[in-house]
Amino acid sequence: MSKISSTKKIGTPLYGLVLTGGKSTRMREDKSLLNYHGKTQVEFCYELLKGFCEKVFISNRKDQSSLPGHKGLPQIHDHKNYLGIGPLAGILSALKEYPKVSWLVLACDLPFVTSQTIETLIKNRNPKRLATAYKSTHNQLPEPLCAIYEPNFRPAILKFLKQGLDCPRKIMINSAVELLAPIDPQALENINNPQEMKAALALNKVTRDPWPVSRTRHEPRATSPDIKKIHIQYYALLREERGISHETFSTSSKTARDLYFELQKKFKFKLSTDLLRVAINDEFAPWDTLLKSDDRVVFIPPVAGG
C-alpha cells in the first residue's frame, strides 16, 4: 500500500507520530535508543511509519532532541499545557500542532510491530469513529499506542482530561472507537524492563547468548543415533522454574512440541504450549518442526504489558 493511496481515499491527511517521551524508569535506559533491528528503536519506528504516512514526527521531550536517532528527525515536543500526563501529552501536542490531520500513533516500546500491523490498521480505519485501534490480546481492551486518532477526537480527549482522566486506554474505552482483532498476538507486546528486553532481543534475532561449552549435569551422554543434543534457552517464568538460563540437553524427542512436553514433565513447567512460542535456530517455528542435533531452541513465554 502506498502512503498516498492509503490516505486519499479517506480525504484526511495521515501523519505518523512515534512516541518516545517516556522516562523509561523500569528499563533504566531510554527505550527509544534500544536496538532490536540493527538501529535505534526511534529510527526503526520512524522509517516504518514513513512507508505509510505523508509526514512522520518524533514525539519527545526537549532534552531528548539531540540524542542519537532523534537528532535530525522532525520532532514535536510536549506542549507546556500537557506536561506530566504520560503518552497522552504527546498525542494531544500533535493534535494541537496539526489539528486538521489524522495521526497514526506508535509507541517506541512495541518492537514486534511490523509493516503488516500498520497496513492492516490503515486498511480497516473507520474515519467516522474517533479512532481506530487494535484490541489487546490480554483483555480485549483498546490498544491506544498503535492506533489512528482522527482530528475530532481532540475535543473529546480534552473533556476527559478536565475530568481528571489522562489514560489513553480508558479514554478509548469510553469513546466511539473502531476496534480491530489483532493479526499477530505478539505484535502489540510492549517491552518495559531489562528481562523483557532480553527476551525480545532473542525473538528479533539481534543477539544470541553464548551456549555453554561444558555438559550440564542433566545431560546424559549420547549413546544412540536417535539421541540429539539440543541447546535450550529459557526466559522469564521458564528460567525461574528451571533455575538456569540455558543448557544443552540430550533427548530422543522428535519435534519441538515433544521436547517441551519432555521438559515440562521433568522440570514441572506450568505453562502450556498454547501460551508459548518456539524459535529454532533464531527463527520462529511451528511446534511440529523436526529437531536435529545441535539445534538452538528458545521457548518464549508471554511478554508482560499491553
N, C-alpha and C positions, 0 to 999 in steps of 0.2 A: 504494500500500500504506500503510495507517495504521500508526503505531508500535505501537498496541495489538494489532491483529490479527497483526502480524509476530512478536510475542513470546509471545502467549498460547498459540499452537499448540505452541511449544517447551516452555513451562512454566517457563522460567528468564527472569527479567527481563534485558533487554538494555540496557546502558548504553553511552554513547559516550565515547570518550577521544581528544582532539586532542593529539597530541604536538608540543610547541613548545620543549622544553628544551635543544635542541642549541646549541652555541656558534657555529654559522654561520661558522666560520673561513674557508672558501673563498669564501663570499658576501660577507664583510666587512661585513655588516649583518644584523640579526635577520631571519631568513626568515619568522618569524610575522607580521612587520609589513609585508611586501611587499604591494603592491596589484595583483592581477591581475584582479579582478572588481568594482572600484569600492568595495572595502572591504578592511580588512586580511585577510590570509590566515587568521589565527586566527579572526576573526569569520565569514568565509565557511565554514570547516570546521565551526565550532560550529553555525551555522544549518543547514548541510547535514545534520548528524547529528541535529539536533533533530527533523527530519521523520520519523525512523525509530526513535529510541531514547527510552526512558522518561525518562532523565536523561542529561545530557551534561556532562562536565568537561574543563577545560583542564589538561593535564599540563605543568607548568612549574617553573622554579626560583623560589625565594622572591624573588630580585632582579628577576624579571620581573612580579611580581604587580600592580604599579601601572602597567605600561606601557599605552599606548593599545591598545584591543582586548582586552587581558587584564583590565583593571580592571572589576569589576562582574560578571564571569562566574565560575561555580563553578570552583574550582581544586583540584587535588591536587598537592602539592609532592613532589619525590622524597624518599623515606624515607632517613634517615641511614644505614641498612644497605646501601643500594643506590647510593650516590653513585659517580660515575666509571665507570659501565658503559653509557653511551650510552642509546639508546631503551629498552633493557631495564629501566632504572631506573624510567621512567615506567610501563611495563606492570606490573612487579611491585608498585609502590607502589599502583596502582589495584586490583590483585587482592588486596592486603593490606587496603586500606581497605574494600572491599566484596567479601568472599570468596565470597558466595553468588549473585553475578550474573555474567552473561557480558558481555564487553567487546568492542565494535566499535572497534578502534583505527585511527586515521587520522593519518598524519604531515602536518604543515602544508606540507611541501615537495613536495606532489603536486597542483599546481594544475589538472591536467586531469581529476581525479576528478569525476564527475557523480552526480546522483541515480540514474541508471540503474546506474552502477557499484555503488553502495551497495545498491540494491534487489535486484540480481541476486545479490550476495553473501549477503544475508539469505535470499532465496528458496531458495538452494542450500545453506544452512547445514546441517551434519551434527552435531547435538549429541552423537552417540555417539563422535565424534572429539575430540581435544584442541583442535583449532582448525579453522577453515575459511579458506582463503586462495586468492588467485589465483596462477597460475603467471606468472613473469616472462616477458615476450616475448623477452628476451635469451638466457636459458639454461634456461627451463622450471623453474627452481627456485622455491620458495615466495617470495611477496612478503609479508613479515611486517608491513609498516606500513600495510596496508589489509586488515585481517583480523579475524576474530572469534575471541576467546580464551575458551574455556569455563572454568568455575571449577576443574575438576580438572586443568587444565594447570599451575597454580601449583606443586604439589609436584614435578612433573617438571622445571620450569624451575629451581627451587631446587637440584635434584640436579645438573643440568648446571652451574649456577653454582659449586657446590662443586668441580666437576671443572675449573674454570677456563674454562668456555665461556660467554661472555656475548653472543654474536652471535645475535640472534633468528632469522635465516635458517638458520644452522647447527643451531640447536636444533630448528627445524621440520623440517629435512631428516632429523633423527634421531628424529622423533616421529610418532605416528599423526595425520596432518593430512589433511583433505579438501582436495584441490587442484582448482581450477576453471580452465577455459580463459578467458583474458581476452576480454571482449566488444569492447574497443577497444584496439588496440595502444598508443595514445598515453596512455591513462588513467593508467597507473602509472609514467610517466616522472617521476623526481624532478629538481628543479632545484637545483643546488649552487653555481653561480658566476655572476658578472655576465653572461658571454656567453650562458649557457643561459637566464638570466632575460630577456635582451633578446629571444631567440627565442620564449620562452614568452609574453611580452607581445604580440608580433606575432600569435601564434596566437589569443590570447584577446581581441584587438581593443581592448585597453585603451589602447594608444598607437600612434602611427604616426610614423615618422621622416619629416621633410620630404623631398620628392623634389627633386632638383637642377633648377634652373631652366634652366641652360645646357645645350646639347647636348654630349654627350661626344664624344671623338674617334672612338669606334667607331660613332657613329650616322650612317648615310647619310641624306641628305635624302630626305624622302618625295616621290616624283615620280609615284607610281601610286596609283589608288584602292584597290588591293589591299594597299598598304603601310600598316601600322599602327604607331603609336608606343606602345610598351608600357613602363611604368615597372616596373623589376625590382628586387627587394630580395634580397640574398644574406646568408646566415648561416653561421656555423661553417665547415665544410670548404669549402663553396662560396665563401664570402667569401675564404678563404685562397687557393684556387685561382684565383679571378678577380682578386684583388688590390684590389678595391674593394667597398664595402658596397651600393651602389646605382647604377643607371644607367638612362637612357632609351634604348631600343633599337628601331630600326626593323626591321620584319620582315614577311614575307608569310605567316608560319606561321598556320594556321587555328585550331589548338587549343593548349591548354597543353602537351600532350604534344609536338606538333610544335615548339613554341617551345623546349622543353627539349632536344629532340634537336638542334635547330639550335645552341643554345648549347653543348651538350656536344661537338659536332663542332668548333665554332670555338675553344672555350677548353679542351678536353681534360678536362672534368669526369669524375671517376672514378665517382661514384655513379649507379646506375641508378634509373629511376623507381619501381621497387618498394621502394626504400629511402627515398623522399621522399614528402612530402605537398605539395600545392599549395593556396595560398589566392589567390583573385581578389577584389579589392575588399573585403578584410577578411573574407571568408567562405571556409571550406573548399569546394573544388570538385572534381568529377571531372576526371580528366586529359583527357577528350574535350570539355570545355567550350569553346565557340567564343569566340575573343577578339575584342574591339572596341578601336578606337583609344583610347588614354588609360587602358586598364585598368591596375590596380596588381596585380602578380603577385609573390608570395613563394614561393620554393622552400624547403621546410623539411626539413633533414636530421634524422636521428635525434638525440634529445637523450640525452646520456650519463647513466648512472645505473642504477637497478634494485636 
